[in-house]
Amino acid sequence: MILDDTDRQIVRATQEGLPLDPQPYHRVAEALNLDPADVMTRVRRMLDGGAIRRIGVIPNHYALGYTFNGMTVWDVDDARVSELGAKVGALDFVSHCYHRPRHLPLWRYNLFAMVHGRSKDAVERQVERIAELLGDEAHDHRILYSTRILKKTGLRIKETG
């Protein structure tokens, strides 16, 4: 997909995040002297064309008081990983859930689910709920706690000239 100058302006104006406003694309349009409908059409085209993979919220869990963050990893049957992952991902305390390949013999886990809590006990209670949901389908699991914050960034267009 080829981006024109206006597309690039929109990406530059949004790459640090959308305005916290009920109509964020209207605010972007005002800042760029563009029509809001054009901005939204262009963003949709960039999403559909793959120039933008997704638009989503990236919360700072630490700032929200969730200082215990655990990536839970589960060993479930490969034939059921999609079905079980959908159930785990539907839990209100799971922020993201996905299938990852095993790396046998060292790494047997194929289902990952991120949970957040205000204490280690809170995270462990959530993991117990996942374990109850999975029952005998889970052969083993671990909790990998975050030890530092990694900077998350999306698409960036560098200024030239």
C-alpha positions as CSV (number, residue, x, y, z in Angstrom):
1,M,0.0,0.0,0.0
2,I,1.3,3.4,-0.9
3,L,0.7,6.3,1.5
4,D,0.3,9.8,0.1
5,D,1.3,13.0,2.0
6,T,-2.1,13.3,3.7
7,D,-2.0,9.7,4.9
8,R,1.5,10.4,6.3
9,Q,0.2,13.5,8.1
10,I,-2.6,11.5,9.7
11,V,-0.1,8.8,10.8
12,R,2.3,11.4,12.3
13,A,-0.6,13.1,14.1
14,T,-1.8,9.9,15.7
15,Q,1.4,7.8,16.2
16,E,1.7,9.0,19.8
17,G,-2.0,8.2,20.4
18,L,-5.4,9.5,19.6
19,P,-6.7,12.6,21.4
20,L,-8.7,11.7,24.6
21,D,-11.9,13.1,23.2
22,P,-15.4,11.7,22.3
23,Q,-14.6,12.5,18.7
24,P,-10.8,11.9,18.3
25,Y,-10.7,11.8,14.5
26,H,-12.5,15.2,14.4
27,R,-9.7,16.6,16.6
28,V,-7.1,15.1,14.3
29,A,-8.9,16.6,11.3
30,E,-9.1,20.0,12.9
31,A,-5.3,19.9,13.7
32,L,-4.5,19.0,10.1
33,N,-7.1,21.2,8.5
34,L,-8.9,18.2,6.9
35,D,-12.4,17.0,6.8
36,P,-13.2,14.5,9.6
37,A,-14.9,12.1,7.1
38,D,-11.8,12.1,5.0
39,V,-9.6,11.3,8.0
40,M,-11.8,8.4,9.0
41,T,-12.0,7.1,5.4
42,R,-8.2,7.2,5.1
43,V,-7.7,5.5,8.4
44,R,-10.1,2.7,7.4
45,R,-8.3,2.4,4.0
46,M,-4.9,2.1,5.8
47,L,-6.4,-0.5,8.2
48,D,-8.0,-2.5,5.3
49,G,-4.8,-2.2,3.3
50,G,-2.5,-3.4,6.1
51,A,-0.5,-0.1,6.5
52,I,-2.1,0.0,10.0
53,R,-2.6,-3.4,11.6
54,R,-4.9,-2.3,14.4
55,I,-6.1,0.5,16.6
56,G,-6.4,-0.3,20.2
57,V,-5.9,0.9,23.8
58,I,-2.6,0.2,25.5
59,P,-3.2,0.8,29.2
60,N,-0.4,1.5,31.6
61,H,-1.4,-1.2,34.2
62,Y,1.2,0.1,36.7
63,A,-0.4,3.6,36.6
64,L,-3.8,2.0,37.1
65,G,-2.5,0.2,40.3
66,Y,-2.1,-3.2,38.7
67,T,1.5,-3.8,39.7
68,F,1.5,-7.6,39.5
69,N,1.3,-8.7,35.9
70,G,1.6,-12.4,35.1
71,M,1.8,-14.1,31.7
72,T,0.2,-17.4,32.4
73,V,1.4,-20.2,30.1
74,W,-0.6,-23.4,29.7
75,D,0.1,-26.9,28.2
76,V,-3.1,-27.9,26.5
77,D,-3.8,-30.3,23.7
78,D,-3.0,-28.7,20.3
79,A,-6.3,-29.9,18.8
80,R,-8.2,-27.9,21.5
81,V,-6.0,-24.8,21.9
82,S,-8.3,-22.5,19.8
83,E,-11.5,-23.6,21.6
84,L,-9.9,-23.4,25.1
85,G,-8.1,-20.1,24.3
86,A,-11.5,-18.6,23.3
87,K,-12.9,-19.5,26.7
88,V,-9.9,-18.2,28.6
89,G,-9.8,-15.0,26.5
90,A,-13.4,-14.3,27.3
91,L,-12.6,-14.0,31.0
92,D,-13.0,-10.4,32.1
93,F,-9.6,-10.4,33.9
94,V,-7.6,-11.7,30.9
95,S,-6.2,-8.8,28.9
96,H,-4.9,-10.9,26.0
97,C,-4.8,-14.6,25.2
98,Y,-3.1,-16.3,22.3
99,H,-1.7,-19.6,20.9
100,R,2.1,-19.9,20.6
101,P,4.2,-22.8,19.2
102,R,5.8,-25.2,21.6
103,H,9.6,-25.6,21.6
104,L,10.1,-29.1,22.8
105,P,11.7,-30.5,24.8
106,L,12.4,-27.3,26.7
107,W,9.1,-25.4,26.3
108,R,5.8,-27.3,26.3
109,Y,3.4,-24.4,26.7
110,N,1.2,-23.4,23.8
111,L,-1.6,-21.2,25.4
112,F,-0.7,-17.8,26.8
113,A,-3.0,-15.6,28.8
114,M,-2.0,-12.3,30.5
115,V,-3.6,-11.3,33.8
116,H,-3.1,-8.3,36.0
117,G,-3.6,-7.7,39.7
118,R,-3.0,-5.3,42.6
119,S,-1.2,-8.2,44.5
120,K,0.5,-11.5,43.8
121,D,-2.4,-13.2,45.6
122,A,-4.9,-11.5,43.3
123,V,-3.1,-12.8,40.2
124,E,-2.9,-16.3,41.7
125,R,-6.6,-16.3,42.4
126,Q,-7.3,-15.4,38.8
127,V,-4.9,-18.2,37.7
128,E,-6.9,-20.6,39.9
129,R,-10.0,-19.6,38.0
130,I,-8.4,-20.3,34.7
131,A,-7.2,-23.7,36.0
132,E,-10.8,-24.5,37.1
133,L,-12.1,-23.5,33.7
134,L,-9.6,-25.6,31.9
135,G,-9.8,-28.5,34.3
136,D,-8.1,-31.7,33.1
137,E,-7.5,-30.0,29.7
138,A,-4.5,-28.2,31.3
139,H,-1.6,-30.6,31.7
140,D,0.6,-28.0,33.3
141,H,1.0,-24.2,33.7
142,R,3.3,-21.5,35.0
143,I,3.0,-17.8,35.9
144,L,5.7,-15.6,34.5
145,Y,5.6,-12.3,36.4
146,S,6.7,-9.1,34.7
147,T,9.9,-7.6,36.2
148,R,10.0,-4.4,34.1
149,I,8.0,-2.3,31.8
150,L,8.8,-2.6,28.1
151,K,8.2,0.4,25.9
152,K,5.4,-0.4,23.5
153,T,5.2,1.6,20.3
154,G,3.4,1.2,17.0
155,L,3.9,2.6,13.5
156,R,6.3,5.6,13.4
157,I,7.1,7.8,10.5
158,K,10.4,9.6,10.8
159,E,10.6,13.2,9.8
160,T,13.0,13.7,6.9
161,G,14.9,16.8,5.8
